[in-house]
Amino acid sequence: MDASLRQLAAYVAVARAAGFTAAAAQMRVSQSTLSRAVSDLERVLGVQLLERDTRNVQLTAAGQETLRVAEQIVEAHRSGMKQLRRYLLGESGIVAMATLPSVAAVLLPRMISTFRGRRPDVSVRIMDGLEQAVLGKVLNGDADFAVTTVGAASDRLEHRPLIRDRFRAVLPESHPLADREEVTWQDLAAEPFLAVGPESSVRRLTDAAFEQAGAVAPPAAEAGNVATVGGLVAAGLGVSAMPALVLPLLGPGHVVHRELVAPVVERRLDIVVRARRALPPAATAFLDLLQEARAEGREVPAGAAWITD
């Protein structure tokens, strides 16, 4: 048996209306079209569904059972198509994003709140990690997109500049450099420098900054977590340098931060997607929100700025 959805919908309409005239008006088709669809369904099923007279129709026993099943099929189709339309409009589904911990904790929460207010039936999944792990999530399809720093270029990825944040000197509260408004990279190199691990994009940028400043600053200690580095600084074990969006992650403690110059170093954060891959509608809607925030110049944490050029 191969009954079509059109035939089933026609039969349901006729059975509910108890006649072809009213059903045809409801479906906005001719009575002949409706009658042909029901006759075709009876032929496919091999049974009589309706007993017809000049005014009304009556359902046979087979017609009653067929109506029960047909109503389920027609309603399931309508419900499924409604869900599909909402998905295609970005009103349902999941946004899977990979990003650095500082972006996940400091930049994105307000954006996610706005997004969920507009699209409450869309779930958001955040996968935070270091740069290479984040980019790997995009490449293997676990994440729709990433917001991250980008090291070596790849023709498998596309980049859209989003935001930048400046590095600042991170100092113990009682450190002599804390009395200054500005600190140089040379100043930091003269102190025990506390670094994040070599796999971090922050470490790559600080190493490059010291080289640009003509300074040598072998780490006195290093840790994989920025909060650990913050604790070491608070304990007076040395100084460090962190991008502005990282500062809230340093944790509680007697730590201050100051402008860091000679050179001024900024970290660029891009939206990264897999090249030549269409994004799910909900992910596209979230990226549209990020671009909207950038275009409108919405407030961002101190030391950060949208990239507009």
C-alpha positions in Angstrom: 0.0 0.0 0.0 1.3 3.4 -0.9 -1.3 6.0 0.1 -0.1 9.6 -0.4 -0.3 12.4 2.2 -2.6 14.3 -0.2 -5.0 11.4 -0.3 -5.0 11.0 3.5 -5.5 14.7 4.0 -8.4 14.7 1.6 -10.0 11.8 3.3 -9.7 13.3 6.7 -11.3 16.5 5.5 -14.2 14.7 4.0 -14.7 12.5 7.0 -14.6 15.4 9.4 -17.0 17.5 7.3 -19.3 14.5 6.7 -19.5 15.6 3.0 -17.5 16.6 -0.1 -19.0 20.1 -0.5 -18.0 21.5 2.9 -14.6 19.7 2.8 -13.8 21.1 -0.7 -14.6 24.6 0.5 -12.3 24.2 3.5 -9.5 22.8 1.4 -10.1 25.3 -1.4 -10.2 22.6 -4.1 -13.0 21.4 -6.4 -15.3 18.6 -5.3 -14.2 16.5 -8.2 -10.5 16.8 -7.1 -11.5 15.7 -3.6 -13.6 12.9 -4.8 -10.9 11.6 -7.0 -8.4 11.7 -4.1 -10.7 9.7 -1.8 -11.5 7.2 -4.6 -7.7 6.7 -5.2 -7.2 6.1 -1.5 -10.0 3.4 -1.5 -8.4 1.8 -4.5 -4.9 1.8 -2.9 -6.3 0.3 0.4 -8.6 -2.1 -1.4 -11.6 -1.2 0.9 -14.6 1.1 0.9 -14.2 3.9 3.3 -17.4 5.9 2.7 -21.0 5.1 2.1 -22.3 7.9 -0.1 -25.7 9.2 -0.7 -27.0 12.4 -2.4 -26.4 14.6 0.8 -24.1 12.9 3.2 -21.3 10.4 3.6 -21.1 7.7 6.3 -17.9 6.0 7.4 -17.6 2.3 7.1 -15.9 0.3 9.8 -12.7 0.3 7.7 -13.3 4.0 7.2 -13.4 4.7 11.0 -10.0 2.9 11.5 -8.5 4.6 8.5 -9.6 8.0 9.8 -7.9 7.3 13.1 -4.6 6.4 11.5 -4.9 9.1 8.8 -5.5 11.8 11.4 -2.3 10.8 13.2 -0.3 10.8 10.0 -1.6 14.2 8.8 -1.1 15.8 12.3 2.4 14.4 12.5 3.2 15.9 9.2 1.9 19.3 10.1 3.7 19.2 13.4 6.9 18.1 11.8 6.7 20.8 9.1 6.1 23.4 11.8 9.2 22.3 13.7 11.2 22.3 10.4 10.1 25.8 9.6 11.1 27.0 13.1 14.5 25.3 12.7 15.0 26.9 9.2 14.2 30.3 10.7 16.7 29.8 13.5 14.0 29.6 16.1 15.0 26.2 17.4 18.0 23.9 17.4 21.4 24.1 19.0 24.2 26.7 18.7 27.6 24.9 19.3 30.4 27.3 19.8 34.1 26.8 20.7 36.0 29.6 22.3 38.8 30.6 24.7 37.9 30.6 28.4 38.2 34.4 28.7 35.7 34.9 25.8 33.4 32.3 27.2 33.3 33.8 30.7 33.6 37.5 30.0 32.5 38.5 26.5 29.8 36.0 25.5 27.5 35.7 28.6 25.7 39.0 27.8 25.4 38.1 24.1 24.0 34.7 25.0 21.4 36.3 27.3 20.3 38.6 24.6 20.1 35.8 22.1 18.1 33.5 24.4 15.7 36.3 25.1 15.0 36.5 21.3 15.1 32.8 20.6 14.3 31.0 23.9 13.9 27.6 22.2 17.5 27.5 20.9 20.0 25.8 23.2 23.6 27.1 23.4 26.6 24.7 23.9 29.9 26.2 24.8 33.2 24.3 24.4 36.0 26.3 26.0 39.6 25.5 25.6 43.0 26.7 24.3 43.4 27.9 20.7 44.4 24.7 19.0 41.7 22.7 20.7 39.1 25.3 19.8 40.1 25.3 16.2 40.0 21.6 16.2 36.4 21.6 17.3 35.5 23.7 14.3 37.5 21.5 11.9 36.0 18.2 13.1 32.4 19.6 13.1 31.8 19.5 16.9 31.4 23.3 16.9 29.6 25.5 14.3 32.1 28.3 14.8 34.7 29.6 17.2 35.7 32.9 18.7 39.4 32.7 19.2 42.9 33.9 18.4 44.4 32.5 15.3 48.0 31.4 14.8 49.0 29.8 11.6 46.7 30.4 8.7 44.7 27.4 7.2 42.8 27.3 3.9 40.3 25.1 5.8 39.1 28.0 7.9 37.6 31.4 7.3 38.1 34.3 9.6 36.1 37.4 10.4 37.8 39.9 12.7 35.5 40.6 15.8 37.2 42.2 18.8 40.6 43.0 20.2 41.9 43.5 23.8 45.1 45.1 25.1 47.6 43.4 27.3 48.1 44.9 30.7 50.8 44.4 33.3 49.6 42.2 36.2 51.3 43.1 39.5 51.2 42.3 43.2 49.4 45.1 45.0 52.4 46.1 47.0 54.9 45.9 44.1 56.9 49.1 43.3 55.7 49.1 39.7 52.1 49.3 41.0 52.7 53.0 41.8 53.1 53.8 38.1 50.3 54.5 35.6 52.3 52.7 32.8 54.7 49.8 32.8 56.9 48.7 29.9 57.8 45.2 28.8 61.4 46.0 29.7 60.1 46.7 33.3 58.4 43.3 33.4 61.5 41.5 32.0 63.6 42.9 35.0 61.2 41.1 37.4 60.5 37.4 37.9 58.0 36.8 35.1 55.1 34.3 35.7 53.9 32.9 32.4 51.1 30.7 31.2 52.0 27.4 29.5 53.6 27.3 26.1 50.5 25.9 24.5 48.5 29.0 25.3 48.0 31.8 22.7 48.7 34.3 25.5 52.1 32.8 25.9 52.8 33.1 22.2 51.9 36.8 22.3 53.9 37.6 25.4 57.0 35.9 24.0 56.6 37.9 20.8 56.2 41.2 22.8 59.3 40.6 24.8 61.2 39.9 21.6 59.9 43.1 20.0 60.9 45.1 23.1 64.4 43.6 22.9 64.0 42.0 26.3 64.6 38.5 27.6 62.2 37.2 30.2 62.6 33.4 30.9 59.6 32.4 33.1 60.3 32.2 36.8 57.3 29.9 36.9 54.5 28.9 34.5 51.1 27.4 34.9 48.4 26.2 32.5 45.6 28.1 34.1 45.5 31.9 34.2 43.8 31.8 37.7 46.9 29.9 38.9 49.1 32.6 37.5 46.9 35.2 39.3 47.4 33.4 42.5 51.2 33.3 42.1 51.2 37.0 41.4 49.0 37.7 44.4 51.4 35.8 46.6 54.2 38.1 45.5 56.1 35.5 43.5 56.5 37.7 40.4 54.7 39.7 37.7 52.8 38.8 34.6 51.0 40.2 31.5 47.4 39.3 30.4 44.9 40.5 27.8 42.0 42.6 29.2 39.4 40.0 28.8 41.5 37.5 30.9 41.8 39.8 33.9 38.5 38.8 35.5 39.6 35.2 35.5 42.7 35.9 37.6 40.6 35.2 40.8 40.5 37.0 44.1 43.8 38.3 45.6 45.9 41.3 46.0 46.6 41.9 42.3 46.5 45.2 40.3 46.9 45.8 36.6 48.5 48.7 34.8 48.8 50.0 31.2 51.5 48.1 29.4 53.5 49.9 26.7 56.6 49.8 24.6 55.2 48.1 22.7 51.4 48.3 23.1 50.2 44.7 22.4 46.7 43.7 21.4 45.2 40.3 21.0 42.8 39.9 18.0 39.9 37.6 18.4 38.2 36.3 15.2 35.0 34.5 14.4 36.2 31.3 12.8 34.1 29.0 10.6 35.0 26.0 8.5 35.6 27.1 4.9 32.9 26.3 2.3 30.5 24.9 5.0 26.9 26.2 5.5 26.1 27.0 9.1 22.9 25.8 10.8 20.3 28.6 10.9 20.5 29.1 14.7 24.3 29.5 14.5 23.9 32.0 11.7 21.4 34.0 13.8 23.9 34.1 16.7 26.7 35.3 14.5 24.3 38.0 13.1 23.8 39.1 16.7 27.6 39.4 17.3 27.9 41.4 14.1 25.0 43.6 15.2 26.7 44.2 18.5 29.9 45.2 16.7 28.1 47.4 14.2 26.2 49.2 17.0 29.4 49.5 19.2 27.7 47.9 22.2 29.6 48.2 25.5 32.4 45.7 26.0 34.7 45.2 29.1 37.4 47.8 29.7 40.5 47.3 27.6 38.6 45.7 24.7 37.2 47.2 21.5 35.2 46.0 18.5 37.2 45.7 15.3 35.3 47.9 12.9 37.8 48.3 10.0 
